[in-house]
Amino acid sequence: MSETDSVKKRLGEELSQLRIAGGWTFDTISRRSIGSRIGKISTSTLGDWCTGRVVPADPLKFQWLVSTMTGKPPTPELTRLYDMARQQAHTNRGRRQTIRAAKRPETAASARSQLPTGPSPQPWLPKLAALHYAKLDRLTLLLAEHGIDVSAIPNQLVGLPMLEQAYAETAFLQALRRSDLSPRRLTSGFQMRSLRESELVLFDRKVHTRNGPAAREFAPPLTGDLNVDPFVWFQKDRVGVIMPIDPQFISTSTAIADFRAGTVRMAGLFLVKGRENPRTAPYLRKAPQVLYRAMPLILGITDGTQSSDLISTTVFTGYDLKTEELVRCGPWNVPK
């Protein structure tokens, strides 16, 4: 038995003991998860977790499971065991993907050639001058759903050599630009209250950051409490969007500064997960009227050349007597 399997088995045994001690069945826990913030967890998934076959990938689901079975948060010892199992699972997954890619007859160059090619006169994803955050595991699934295979690209950045990390980031961005995701674009006239669950939204605007980690490698484990965990958020037309951040997907250590800046301009792509009760958001100084929770997939900085519609603003509309046309008056394509 490998070290990773041993840690996974120990975690599974601990979870199984908690379940048995509390008199819980997989079916009861599954029903309890319906309608919860973390979404439904199937009985088969619970079985995999409690037998050590699989490590819960989402820390929030791990926190919820232990809290449900015991009535209190996980102990520090159990949290450390979970962090060890989760980190080793991520490391081994990236290593297996690298080995599979190396065993294939094609070289890295030919693997890159398998990514979608061809002219793209107006890519939906603006060119990023700097990539700060990329949730590559979720992007891999998203691209696969659209018929784009990026399995040859490592989906874990932490621990990769600098050049391999740069290649992985570039390859993912190229694949995204060639995909037909067609997210909604958060322009100045965007109706925020029209957001719906599972929608993809592209933005380029000023955002606020809270609880940014000091370093991605030594960031404390996520707790599920946004008074402690890092997140990015913004508000438009009294509607807020809050995006929790997992430090392991921060692309570079220099990006940490922006996640600790308090207020910074960022562009990115997020997936709407649902609505939150703004009154239960003590982590926001001024609660909006409507609050959405979203999963950030990409965060970075653009030069604005391919996202003019996202950053343009209009003060008022006037009538040009010479051209007899309506014209926008005010700062055009100027970040707020």
C-alpha positions as CSV (number, residue, x, y, z in Angstrom):
1,M,0.0,0.0,0.0
2,S,1.4,3.4,-1.0
3,E,1.7,6.3,1.4
4,T,-1.2,8.1,-0.4
5,D,-3.5,5.1,-0.1
6,S,-2.6,4.8,3.6
7,V,-3.5,8.4,4.3
8,K,-6.8,8.0,2.3
9,K,-7.6,4.8,4.1
10,R,-7.0,6.5,7.5
11,L,-9.2,9.4,6.6
12,G,-11.9,7.0,5.4
13,E,-11.7,5.0,8.6
14,E,-12.1,8.2,10.7
15,L,-15.1,9.3,8.7
16,S,-16.7,5.8,8.9
17,Q,-16.2,5.8,12.7
18,L,-17.9,9.1,13.1
19,R,-20.8,8.0,10.9
20,I,-21.3,4.8,12.9
21,A,-20.9,6.5,16.3
22,G,-23.7,9.0,15.3
23,G,-26.0,6.3,14.0
24,W,-26.0,7.8,10.5
25,T,-26.8,5.9,7.3
26,F,-25.6,7.0,3.8
27,D,-29.2,7.5,2.7
28,T,-30.0,9.7,5.7
29,I,-26.9,11.9,5.1
30,S,-27.7,12.1,1.4
31,R,-31.2,13.3,2.1
32,R,-29.9,15.8,4.6
33,S,-27.6,17.3,1.9
34,I,-30.6,18.0,-0.4
35,G,-31.3,21.8,-0.3
36,S,-28.1,22.5,1.6
37,R,-25.5,25.0,0.5
38,I,-23.1,22.3,-0.7
39,G,-25.7,20.6,-2.8
40,K,-26.8,16.9,-2.9
41,I,-24.2,14.2,-2.1
42,S,-25.1,10.8,-3.5
43,T,-24.9,7.7,-1.3
44,S,-22.2,6.2,-3.6
45,T,-20.0,9.3,-3.1
46,L,-20.5,9.0,0.6
47,G,-19.5,5.4,0.4
48,D,-16.3,6.2,-1.5
49,W,-15.4,8.9,1.1
50,C,-16.0,6.6,4.2
51,T,-14.1,3.7,2.7
52,G,-11.1,5.7,1.7
53,R,-11.4,5.1,-2.0
54,V,-11.8,8.9,-2.7
55,V,-10.9,12.0,-0.9
56,P,-13.6,14.8,-0.8
57,A,-12.2,17.3,-3.3
58,D,-14.3,20.2,-1.9
59,P,-13.2,21.3,1.7
60,L,-16.7,22.8,2.2
61,K,-18.3,19.4,1.7
62,F,-15.8,17.8,4.0
63,Q,-16.6,20.4,6.7
64,W,-20.4,19.9,6.1
65,L,-20.1,16.1,6.4
66,V,-18.2,16.1,9.7
67,S,-20.4,18.8,11.1
68,T,-23.6,17.0,10.2
69,M,-22.4,13.7,11.7
70,T,-20.9,15.1,14.9
71,G,-22.7,18.4,15.4
72,K,-19.4,20.3,15.5
73,P,-16.6,21.3,13.2
74,P,-13.8,18.8,12.4
75,T,-11.0,18.6,15.0
76,P,-7.6,20.0,14.1
77,E,-6.2,16.5,13.9
78,L,-8.9,15.4,11.5
79,T,-8.5,18.6,9.5
80,R,-4.7,17.9,9.2
81,L,-5.3,14.3,8.1
82,Y,-7.8,15.6,5.4
83,D,-5.3,18.2,4.2
84,M,-2.6,15.6,3.8
85,A,-4.9,13.2,1.9
86,R,-6.2,16.0,-0.3
87,Q,-2.8,17.4,-1.1
88,Q,-1.3,13.9,-1.9
89,A,-4.3,13.1,-4.1
90,H,-3.8,16.3,-6.1
91,T,0.0,15.7,-6.4
92,N,-0.5,12.1,-7.6
93,R,-3.2,13.1,-10.1
94,G,-0.8,15.6,-11.7
95,R,2.0,13.1,-11.7
96,R,-0.2,10.5,-13.3
97,Q,-1.2,12.9,-16.0
98,T,2.4,13.9,-16.6
99,I,3.4,10.2,-16.9
100,R,0.6,9.4,-19.3
101,A,1.6,12.3,-21.5
102,A,5.2,11.2,-21.5
103,K,4.2,7.6,-22.5
104,R,2.3,8.8,-25.5
105,P,4.0,8.7,-28.8
106,E,3.4,12.3,-29.5
107,T,5.7,15.0,-28.1
108,A,4.6,18.0,-26.2
109,A,4.6,20.0,-29.4
110,S,2.2,17.5,-31.1
111,A,0.0,17.5,-28.0
112,R,-0.3,21.2,-28.3
113,S,-1.2,20.7,-32.0
114,Q,-4.2,18.7,-30.9
115,L,-5.7,21.8,-29.3
116,P,-8.3,23.5,-31.5
117,T,-6.8,25.6,-34.2
118,G,-8.0,27.9,-36.9
119,P,-8.9,31.6,-37.2
120,S,-10.8,33.2,-34.4
121,P,-11.4,36.8,-35.4
122,Q,-13.2,37.8,-32.2
123,P,-12.3,35.5,-29.3
124,W,-14.8,35.8,-26.4
125,L,-12.0,35.6,-23.8
126,P,-9.8,38.8,-23.8
127,K,-6.0,38.5,-23.9
128,L,-4.7,38.4,-20.3
129,A,-1.6,40.4,-19.5
130,A,-1.3,38.4,-16.3
131,L,-3.0,35.3,-15.0
132,H,-3.6,35.4,-11.3
133,Y,-6.0,32.4,-10.7
134,A,-7.0,29.4,-12.7
135,K,-9.2,26.6,-11.4
136,L,-7.8,24.1,-13.9
137,D,-9.6,21.0,-12.5
138,R,-13.0,22.6,-13.2
139,L,-11.9,24.1,-16.5
140,T,-10.8,20.6,-17.6
141,L,-14.3,19.3,-17.1
142,L,-15.9,22.4,-18.6
143,L,-13.8,22.0,-21.8
144,A,-14.5,18.3,-22.0
145,E,-18.2,19.0,-21.9
146,H,-17.6,21.1,-25.1
147,G,-15.6,18.4,-26.8
148,I,-12.1,19.8,-26.1
149,D,-9.6,17.3,-24.6
150,V,-6.9,18.8,-22.5
151,S,-6.0,15.7,-20.5
152,A,-2.4,16.0,-21.7
153,I,-2.1,19.3,-19.8
154,P,-1.4,19.1,-16.0
155,N,-4.3,20.6,-14.1
156,Q,-2.4,21.3,-10.9
157,L,0.0,24.2,-10.9
158,V,1.5,23.9,-7.5
159,G,4.8,22.1,-7.6
160,L,5.3,22.4,-11.4
161,P,8.5,23.9,-12.8
162,M,8.1,27.4,-14.0
163,L,8.2,26.6,-17.7
164,E,5.8,23.7,-17.4
165,Q,3.4,25.9,-15.4
166,A,3.6,28.6,-18.1
167,Y,2.8,26.0,-20.8
168,A,-0.1,24.7,-18.8
169,E,-1.6,28.1,-18.4
170,T,-1.1,29.1,-22.0
171,A,-2.5,25.9,-23.3
172,F,-5.7,26.2,-21.2
173,L,-6.2,29.8,-22.2
174,Q,-5.8,28.8,-25.9
175,A,-8.3,26.0,-25.5
176,L,-10.8,28.4,-23.8
177,R,-10.5,31.0,-26.6
178,R,-11.2,28.3,-29.2
179,S,-14.2,26.9,-27.3
180,D,-17.8,27.9,-27.8
181,L,-18.6,28.6,-24.2
182,S,-20.0,32.0,-25.1
183,P,-20.5,33.4,-21.5
184,R,-22.6,36.4,-20.8
185,R,-20.6,39.6,-20.8
186,L,-20.9,42.0,-17.8
187,T,-21.2,45.3,-19.6
188,S,-22.3,48.6,-18.2
189,G,-25.9,47.9,-19.1
190,F,-25.9,44.3,-17.7
191,Q,-29.0,43.5,-15.6
192,M,-27.4,42.0,-12.5
193,R,-30.7,40.6,-11.2
194,S,-31.0,38.5,-14.4
195,L,-28.2,36.2,-13.2
196,R,-29.2,32.5,-13.1
197,E,-27.6,29.4,-11.6
198,S,-24.9,27.6,-13.7
199,E,-24.4,30.6,-16.0
200,L,-20.9,31.6,-17.1
201,V,-20.2,35.4,-16.8
202,L,-17.2,37.3,-18.2
203,F,-16.2,40.6,-16.5
204,D,-13.4,43.2,-16.3
205,R,-13.9,45.7,-13.5
206,K,-12.9,46.9,-10.1
207,V,-13.3,44.2,-7.4
208,H,-12.6,43.9,-3.7
209,T,-10.5,41.3,-2.0
210,R,-10.7,40.0,1.6
211,N,-8.6,37.6,3.7
212,G,-6.0,37.1,1.0
213,P,-3.4,34.4,1.9
214,A,0.2,35.3,2.7
215,A,1.5,32.5,0.4
216,R,-0.3,29.9,-1.6
217,E,1.9,27.0,-0.4
218,F,1.4,27.7,3.3
219,A,-2.2,29.0,3.2
220,P,-4.3,27.7,6.1
221,P,-7.0,25.1,5.2
222,L,-10.3,26.5,4.1
223,T,-13.0,26.5,6.8
224,G,-16.1,27.4,4.9
225,D,-16.3,30.6,7.0
226,L,-15.9,33.7,4.7
227,N,-15.0,35.8,7.8
228,V,-11.7,33.8,7.6
229,D,-11.4,32.3,4.0
230,P,-10.2,34.4,1.1
231,F,-12.7,35.7,-1.4
232,V,-13.2,38.3,-4.2
233,W,-16.4,40.3,-4.5
234,F,-18.0,43.2,-6.3
235,Q,-21.3,45.1,-6.3
236,K,-23.2,46.6,-9.1
237,D,-26.7,48.1,-9.0
238,R,-27.1,47.0,-5.3
239,V,-26.4,43.4,-6.4
240,G,-23.3,41.6,-5.1
241,V,-21.3,38.7,-6.4
242,I,-19.0,36.9,-4.0
243,M,-16.3,34.5,-5.2
244,P,-14.5,32.3,-2.6
245,I,-10.8,31.6,-3.5
246,D,-8.9,28.4,-3.1
247,P,-5.2,29.4,-2.6
248,Q,-3.9,26.3,-4.3
249,F,-5.2,27.6,-7.7
250,I,-3.4,31.0,-7.4
251,S,-1.0,30.8,-10.4
252,T,2.0,32.7,-9.0
253,S,3.3,33.9,-5.7
254,T,3.4,37.5,-7.0
255,A,-0.4,37.4,-7.6
256,I,-0.8,37.1,-3.8
257,A,-0.2,40.9,-3.6
258,D,-3.4,41.6,-5.6
259,F,-5.5,39.2,-3.5
260,R,-4.3,41.1,-0.5
261,A,-4.7,44.6,-2.0
262,G,-8.2,45.3,-0.8
263,T,-9.4,46.9,-4.1
264,V,-8.0,46.0,-7.5
265,R,-9.1,45.8,-11.1
266,M,-9.5,42.2,-12.4
267,A,-10.9,40.4,-15.4
268,G,-12.2,36.9,-15.2
269,L,-14.7,34.2,-15.8
270,F,-17.0,32.9,-13.1
271,L,-19.8,30.3,-12.7
272,V,-22.9,31.4,-10.9
273,K,-23.7,28.8,-8.1
274,G,-26.8,30.4,-6.6
275,R,-28.2,33.2,-4.5
276,E,-27.3,33.9,-0.9
277,N,-29.2,35.7,1.8
278,P,-27.4,39.1,2.0
279,R,-28.5,39.5,5.7
280,T,-26.3,36.5,6.6
281,A,-23.2,38.0,5.1
282,P,-21.4,39.6,8.1
283,Y,-18.1,39.5,6.1
284,L,-19.4,42.3,3.9
285,R,-19.3,45.8,5.5
286,K,-22.4,46.9,3.5
287,A,-24.7,44.1,2.5
288,P,-26.3,44.4,-1.0
289,Q,-30.0,43.9,-1.7
290,V,-29.3,40.7,-3.6
291,L,-26.2,38.5,-3.2
292,Y,-25.0,35.7,-5.5
293,R,-22.3,33.2,-4.8
294,A,-20.0,32.2,-7.7
295,M,-17.0,30.0,-8.5
296,P,-14.2,31.9,-10.1
297,L,-12.6,29.9,-12.9
298,I,-10.1,32.5,-14.2
299,L,-8.9,35.8,-12.7
300,G,-6.3,38.1,-14.1
301,I,-5.5,41.4,-15.7
302,T,-6.2,42.5,-19.3
303,D,-4.8,45.3,-21.4
304,G,-8.3,46.3,-22.4
305,T,-7.8,45.9,-26.1
306,Q,-10.2,43.0,-26.4
307,S,-12.7,43.9,-23.7
308,S,-13.7,47.5,-24.5
309,D,-17.4,46.6,-24.1
310,L,-16.7,45.4,-20.6
311,I,-14.9,48.5,-19.4
312,S,-16.8,51.2,-21.3
313,T,-19.0,53.6,-19.4
314,T,-21.5,56.2,-20.5
315,V,-22.3,59.4,-18.6
316,F,-25.2,60.5,-20.8
317,T,-26.4,60.3,-24.5
318,G,-26.5,63.5,-26.6
319,Y,-27.6,64.5,-30.1
320,D,-24.9,65.6,-32.6
321,L,-26.4,68.4,-34.8
322,K,-23.7,67.9,-37.4
323,T,-24.1,64.2,-37.9
324,E,-27.7,64.0,-36.7
325,E,-26.8,61.0,-34.6
326,L,-27.1,60.0,-31.0
327,V,-23.6,60.0,-29.4
328,R,-22.3,58.8,-26.0
329,C,-20.9,61.6,-23.8
330,G,-18.5,60.9,-21.0
331,P,-15.4,58.7,-20.4
332,W,-15.2,56.0,-23.0
333,N,-13.4,52.8,-22.3
334,V,-11.8,54.2,-19.2
335,P,-11.6,52.0,-16.1
336,K,-13.6,53.3,-13.1
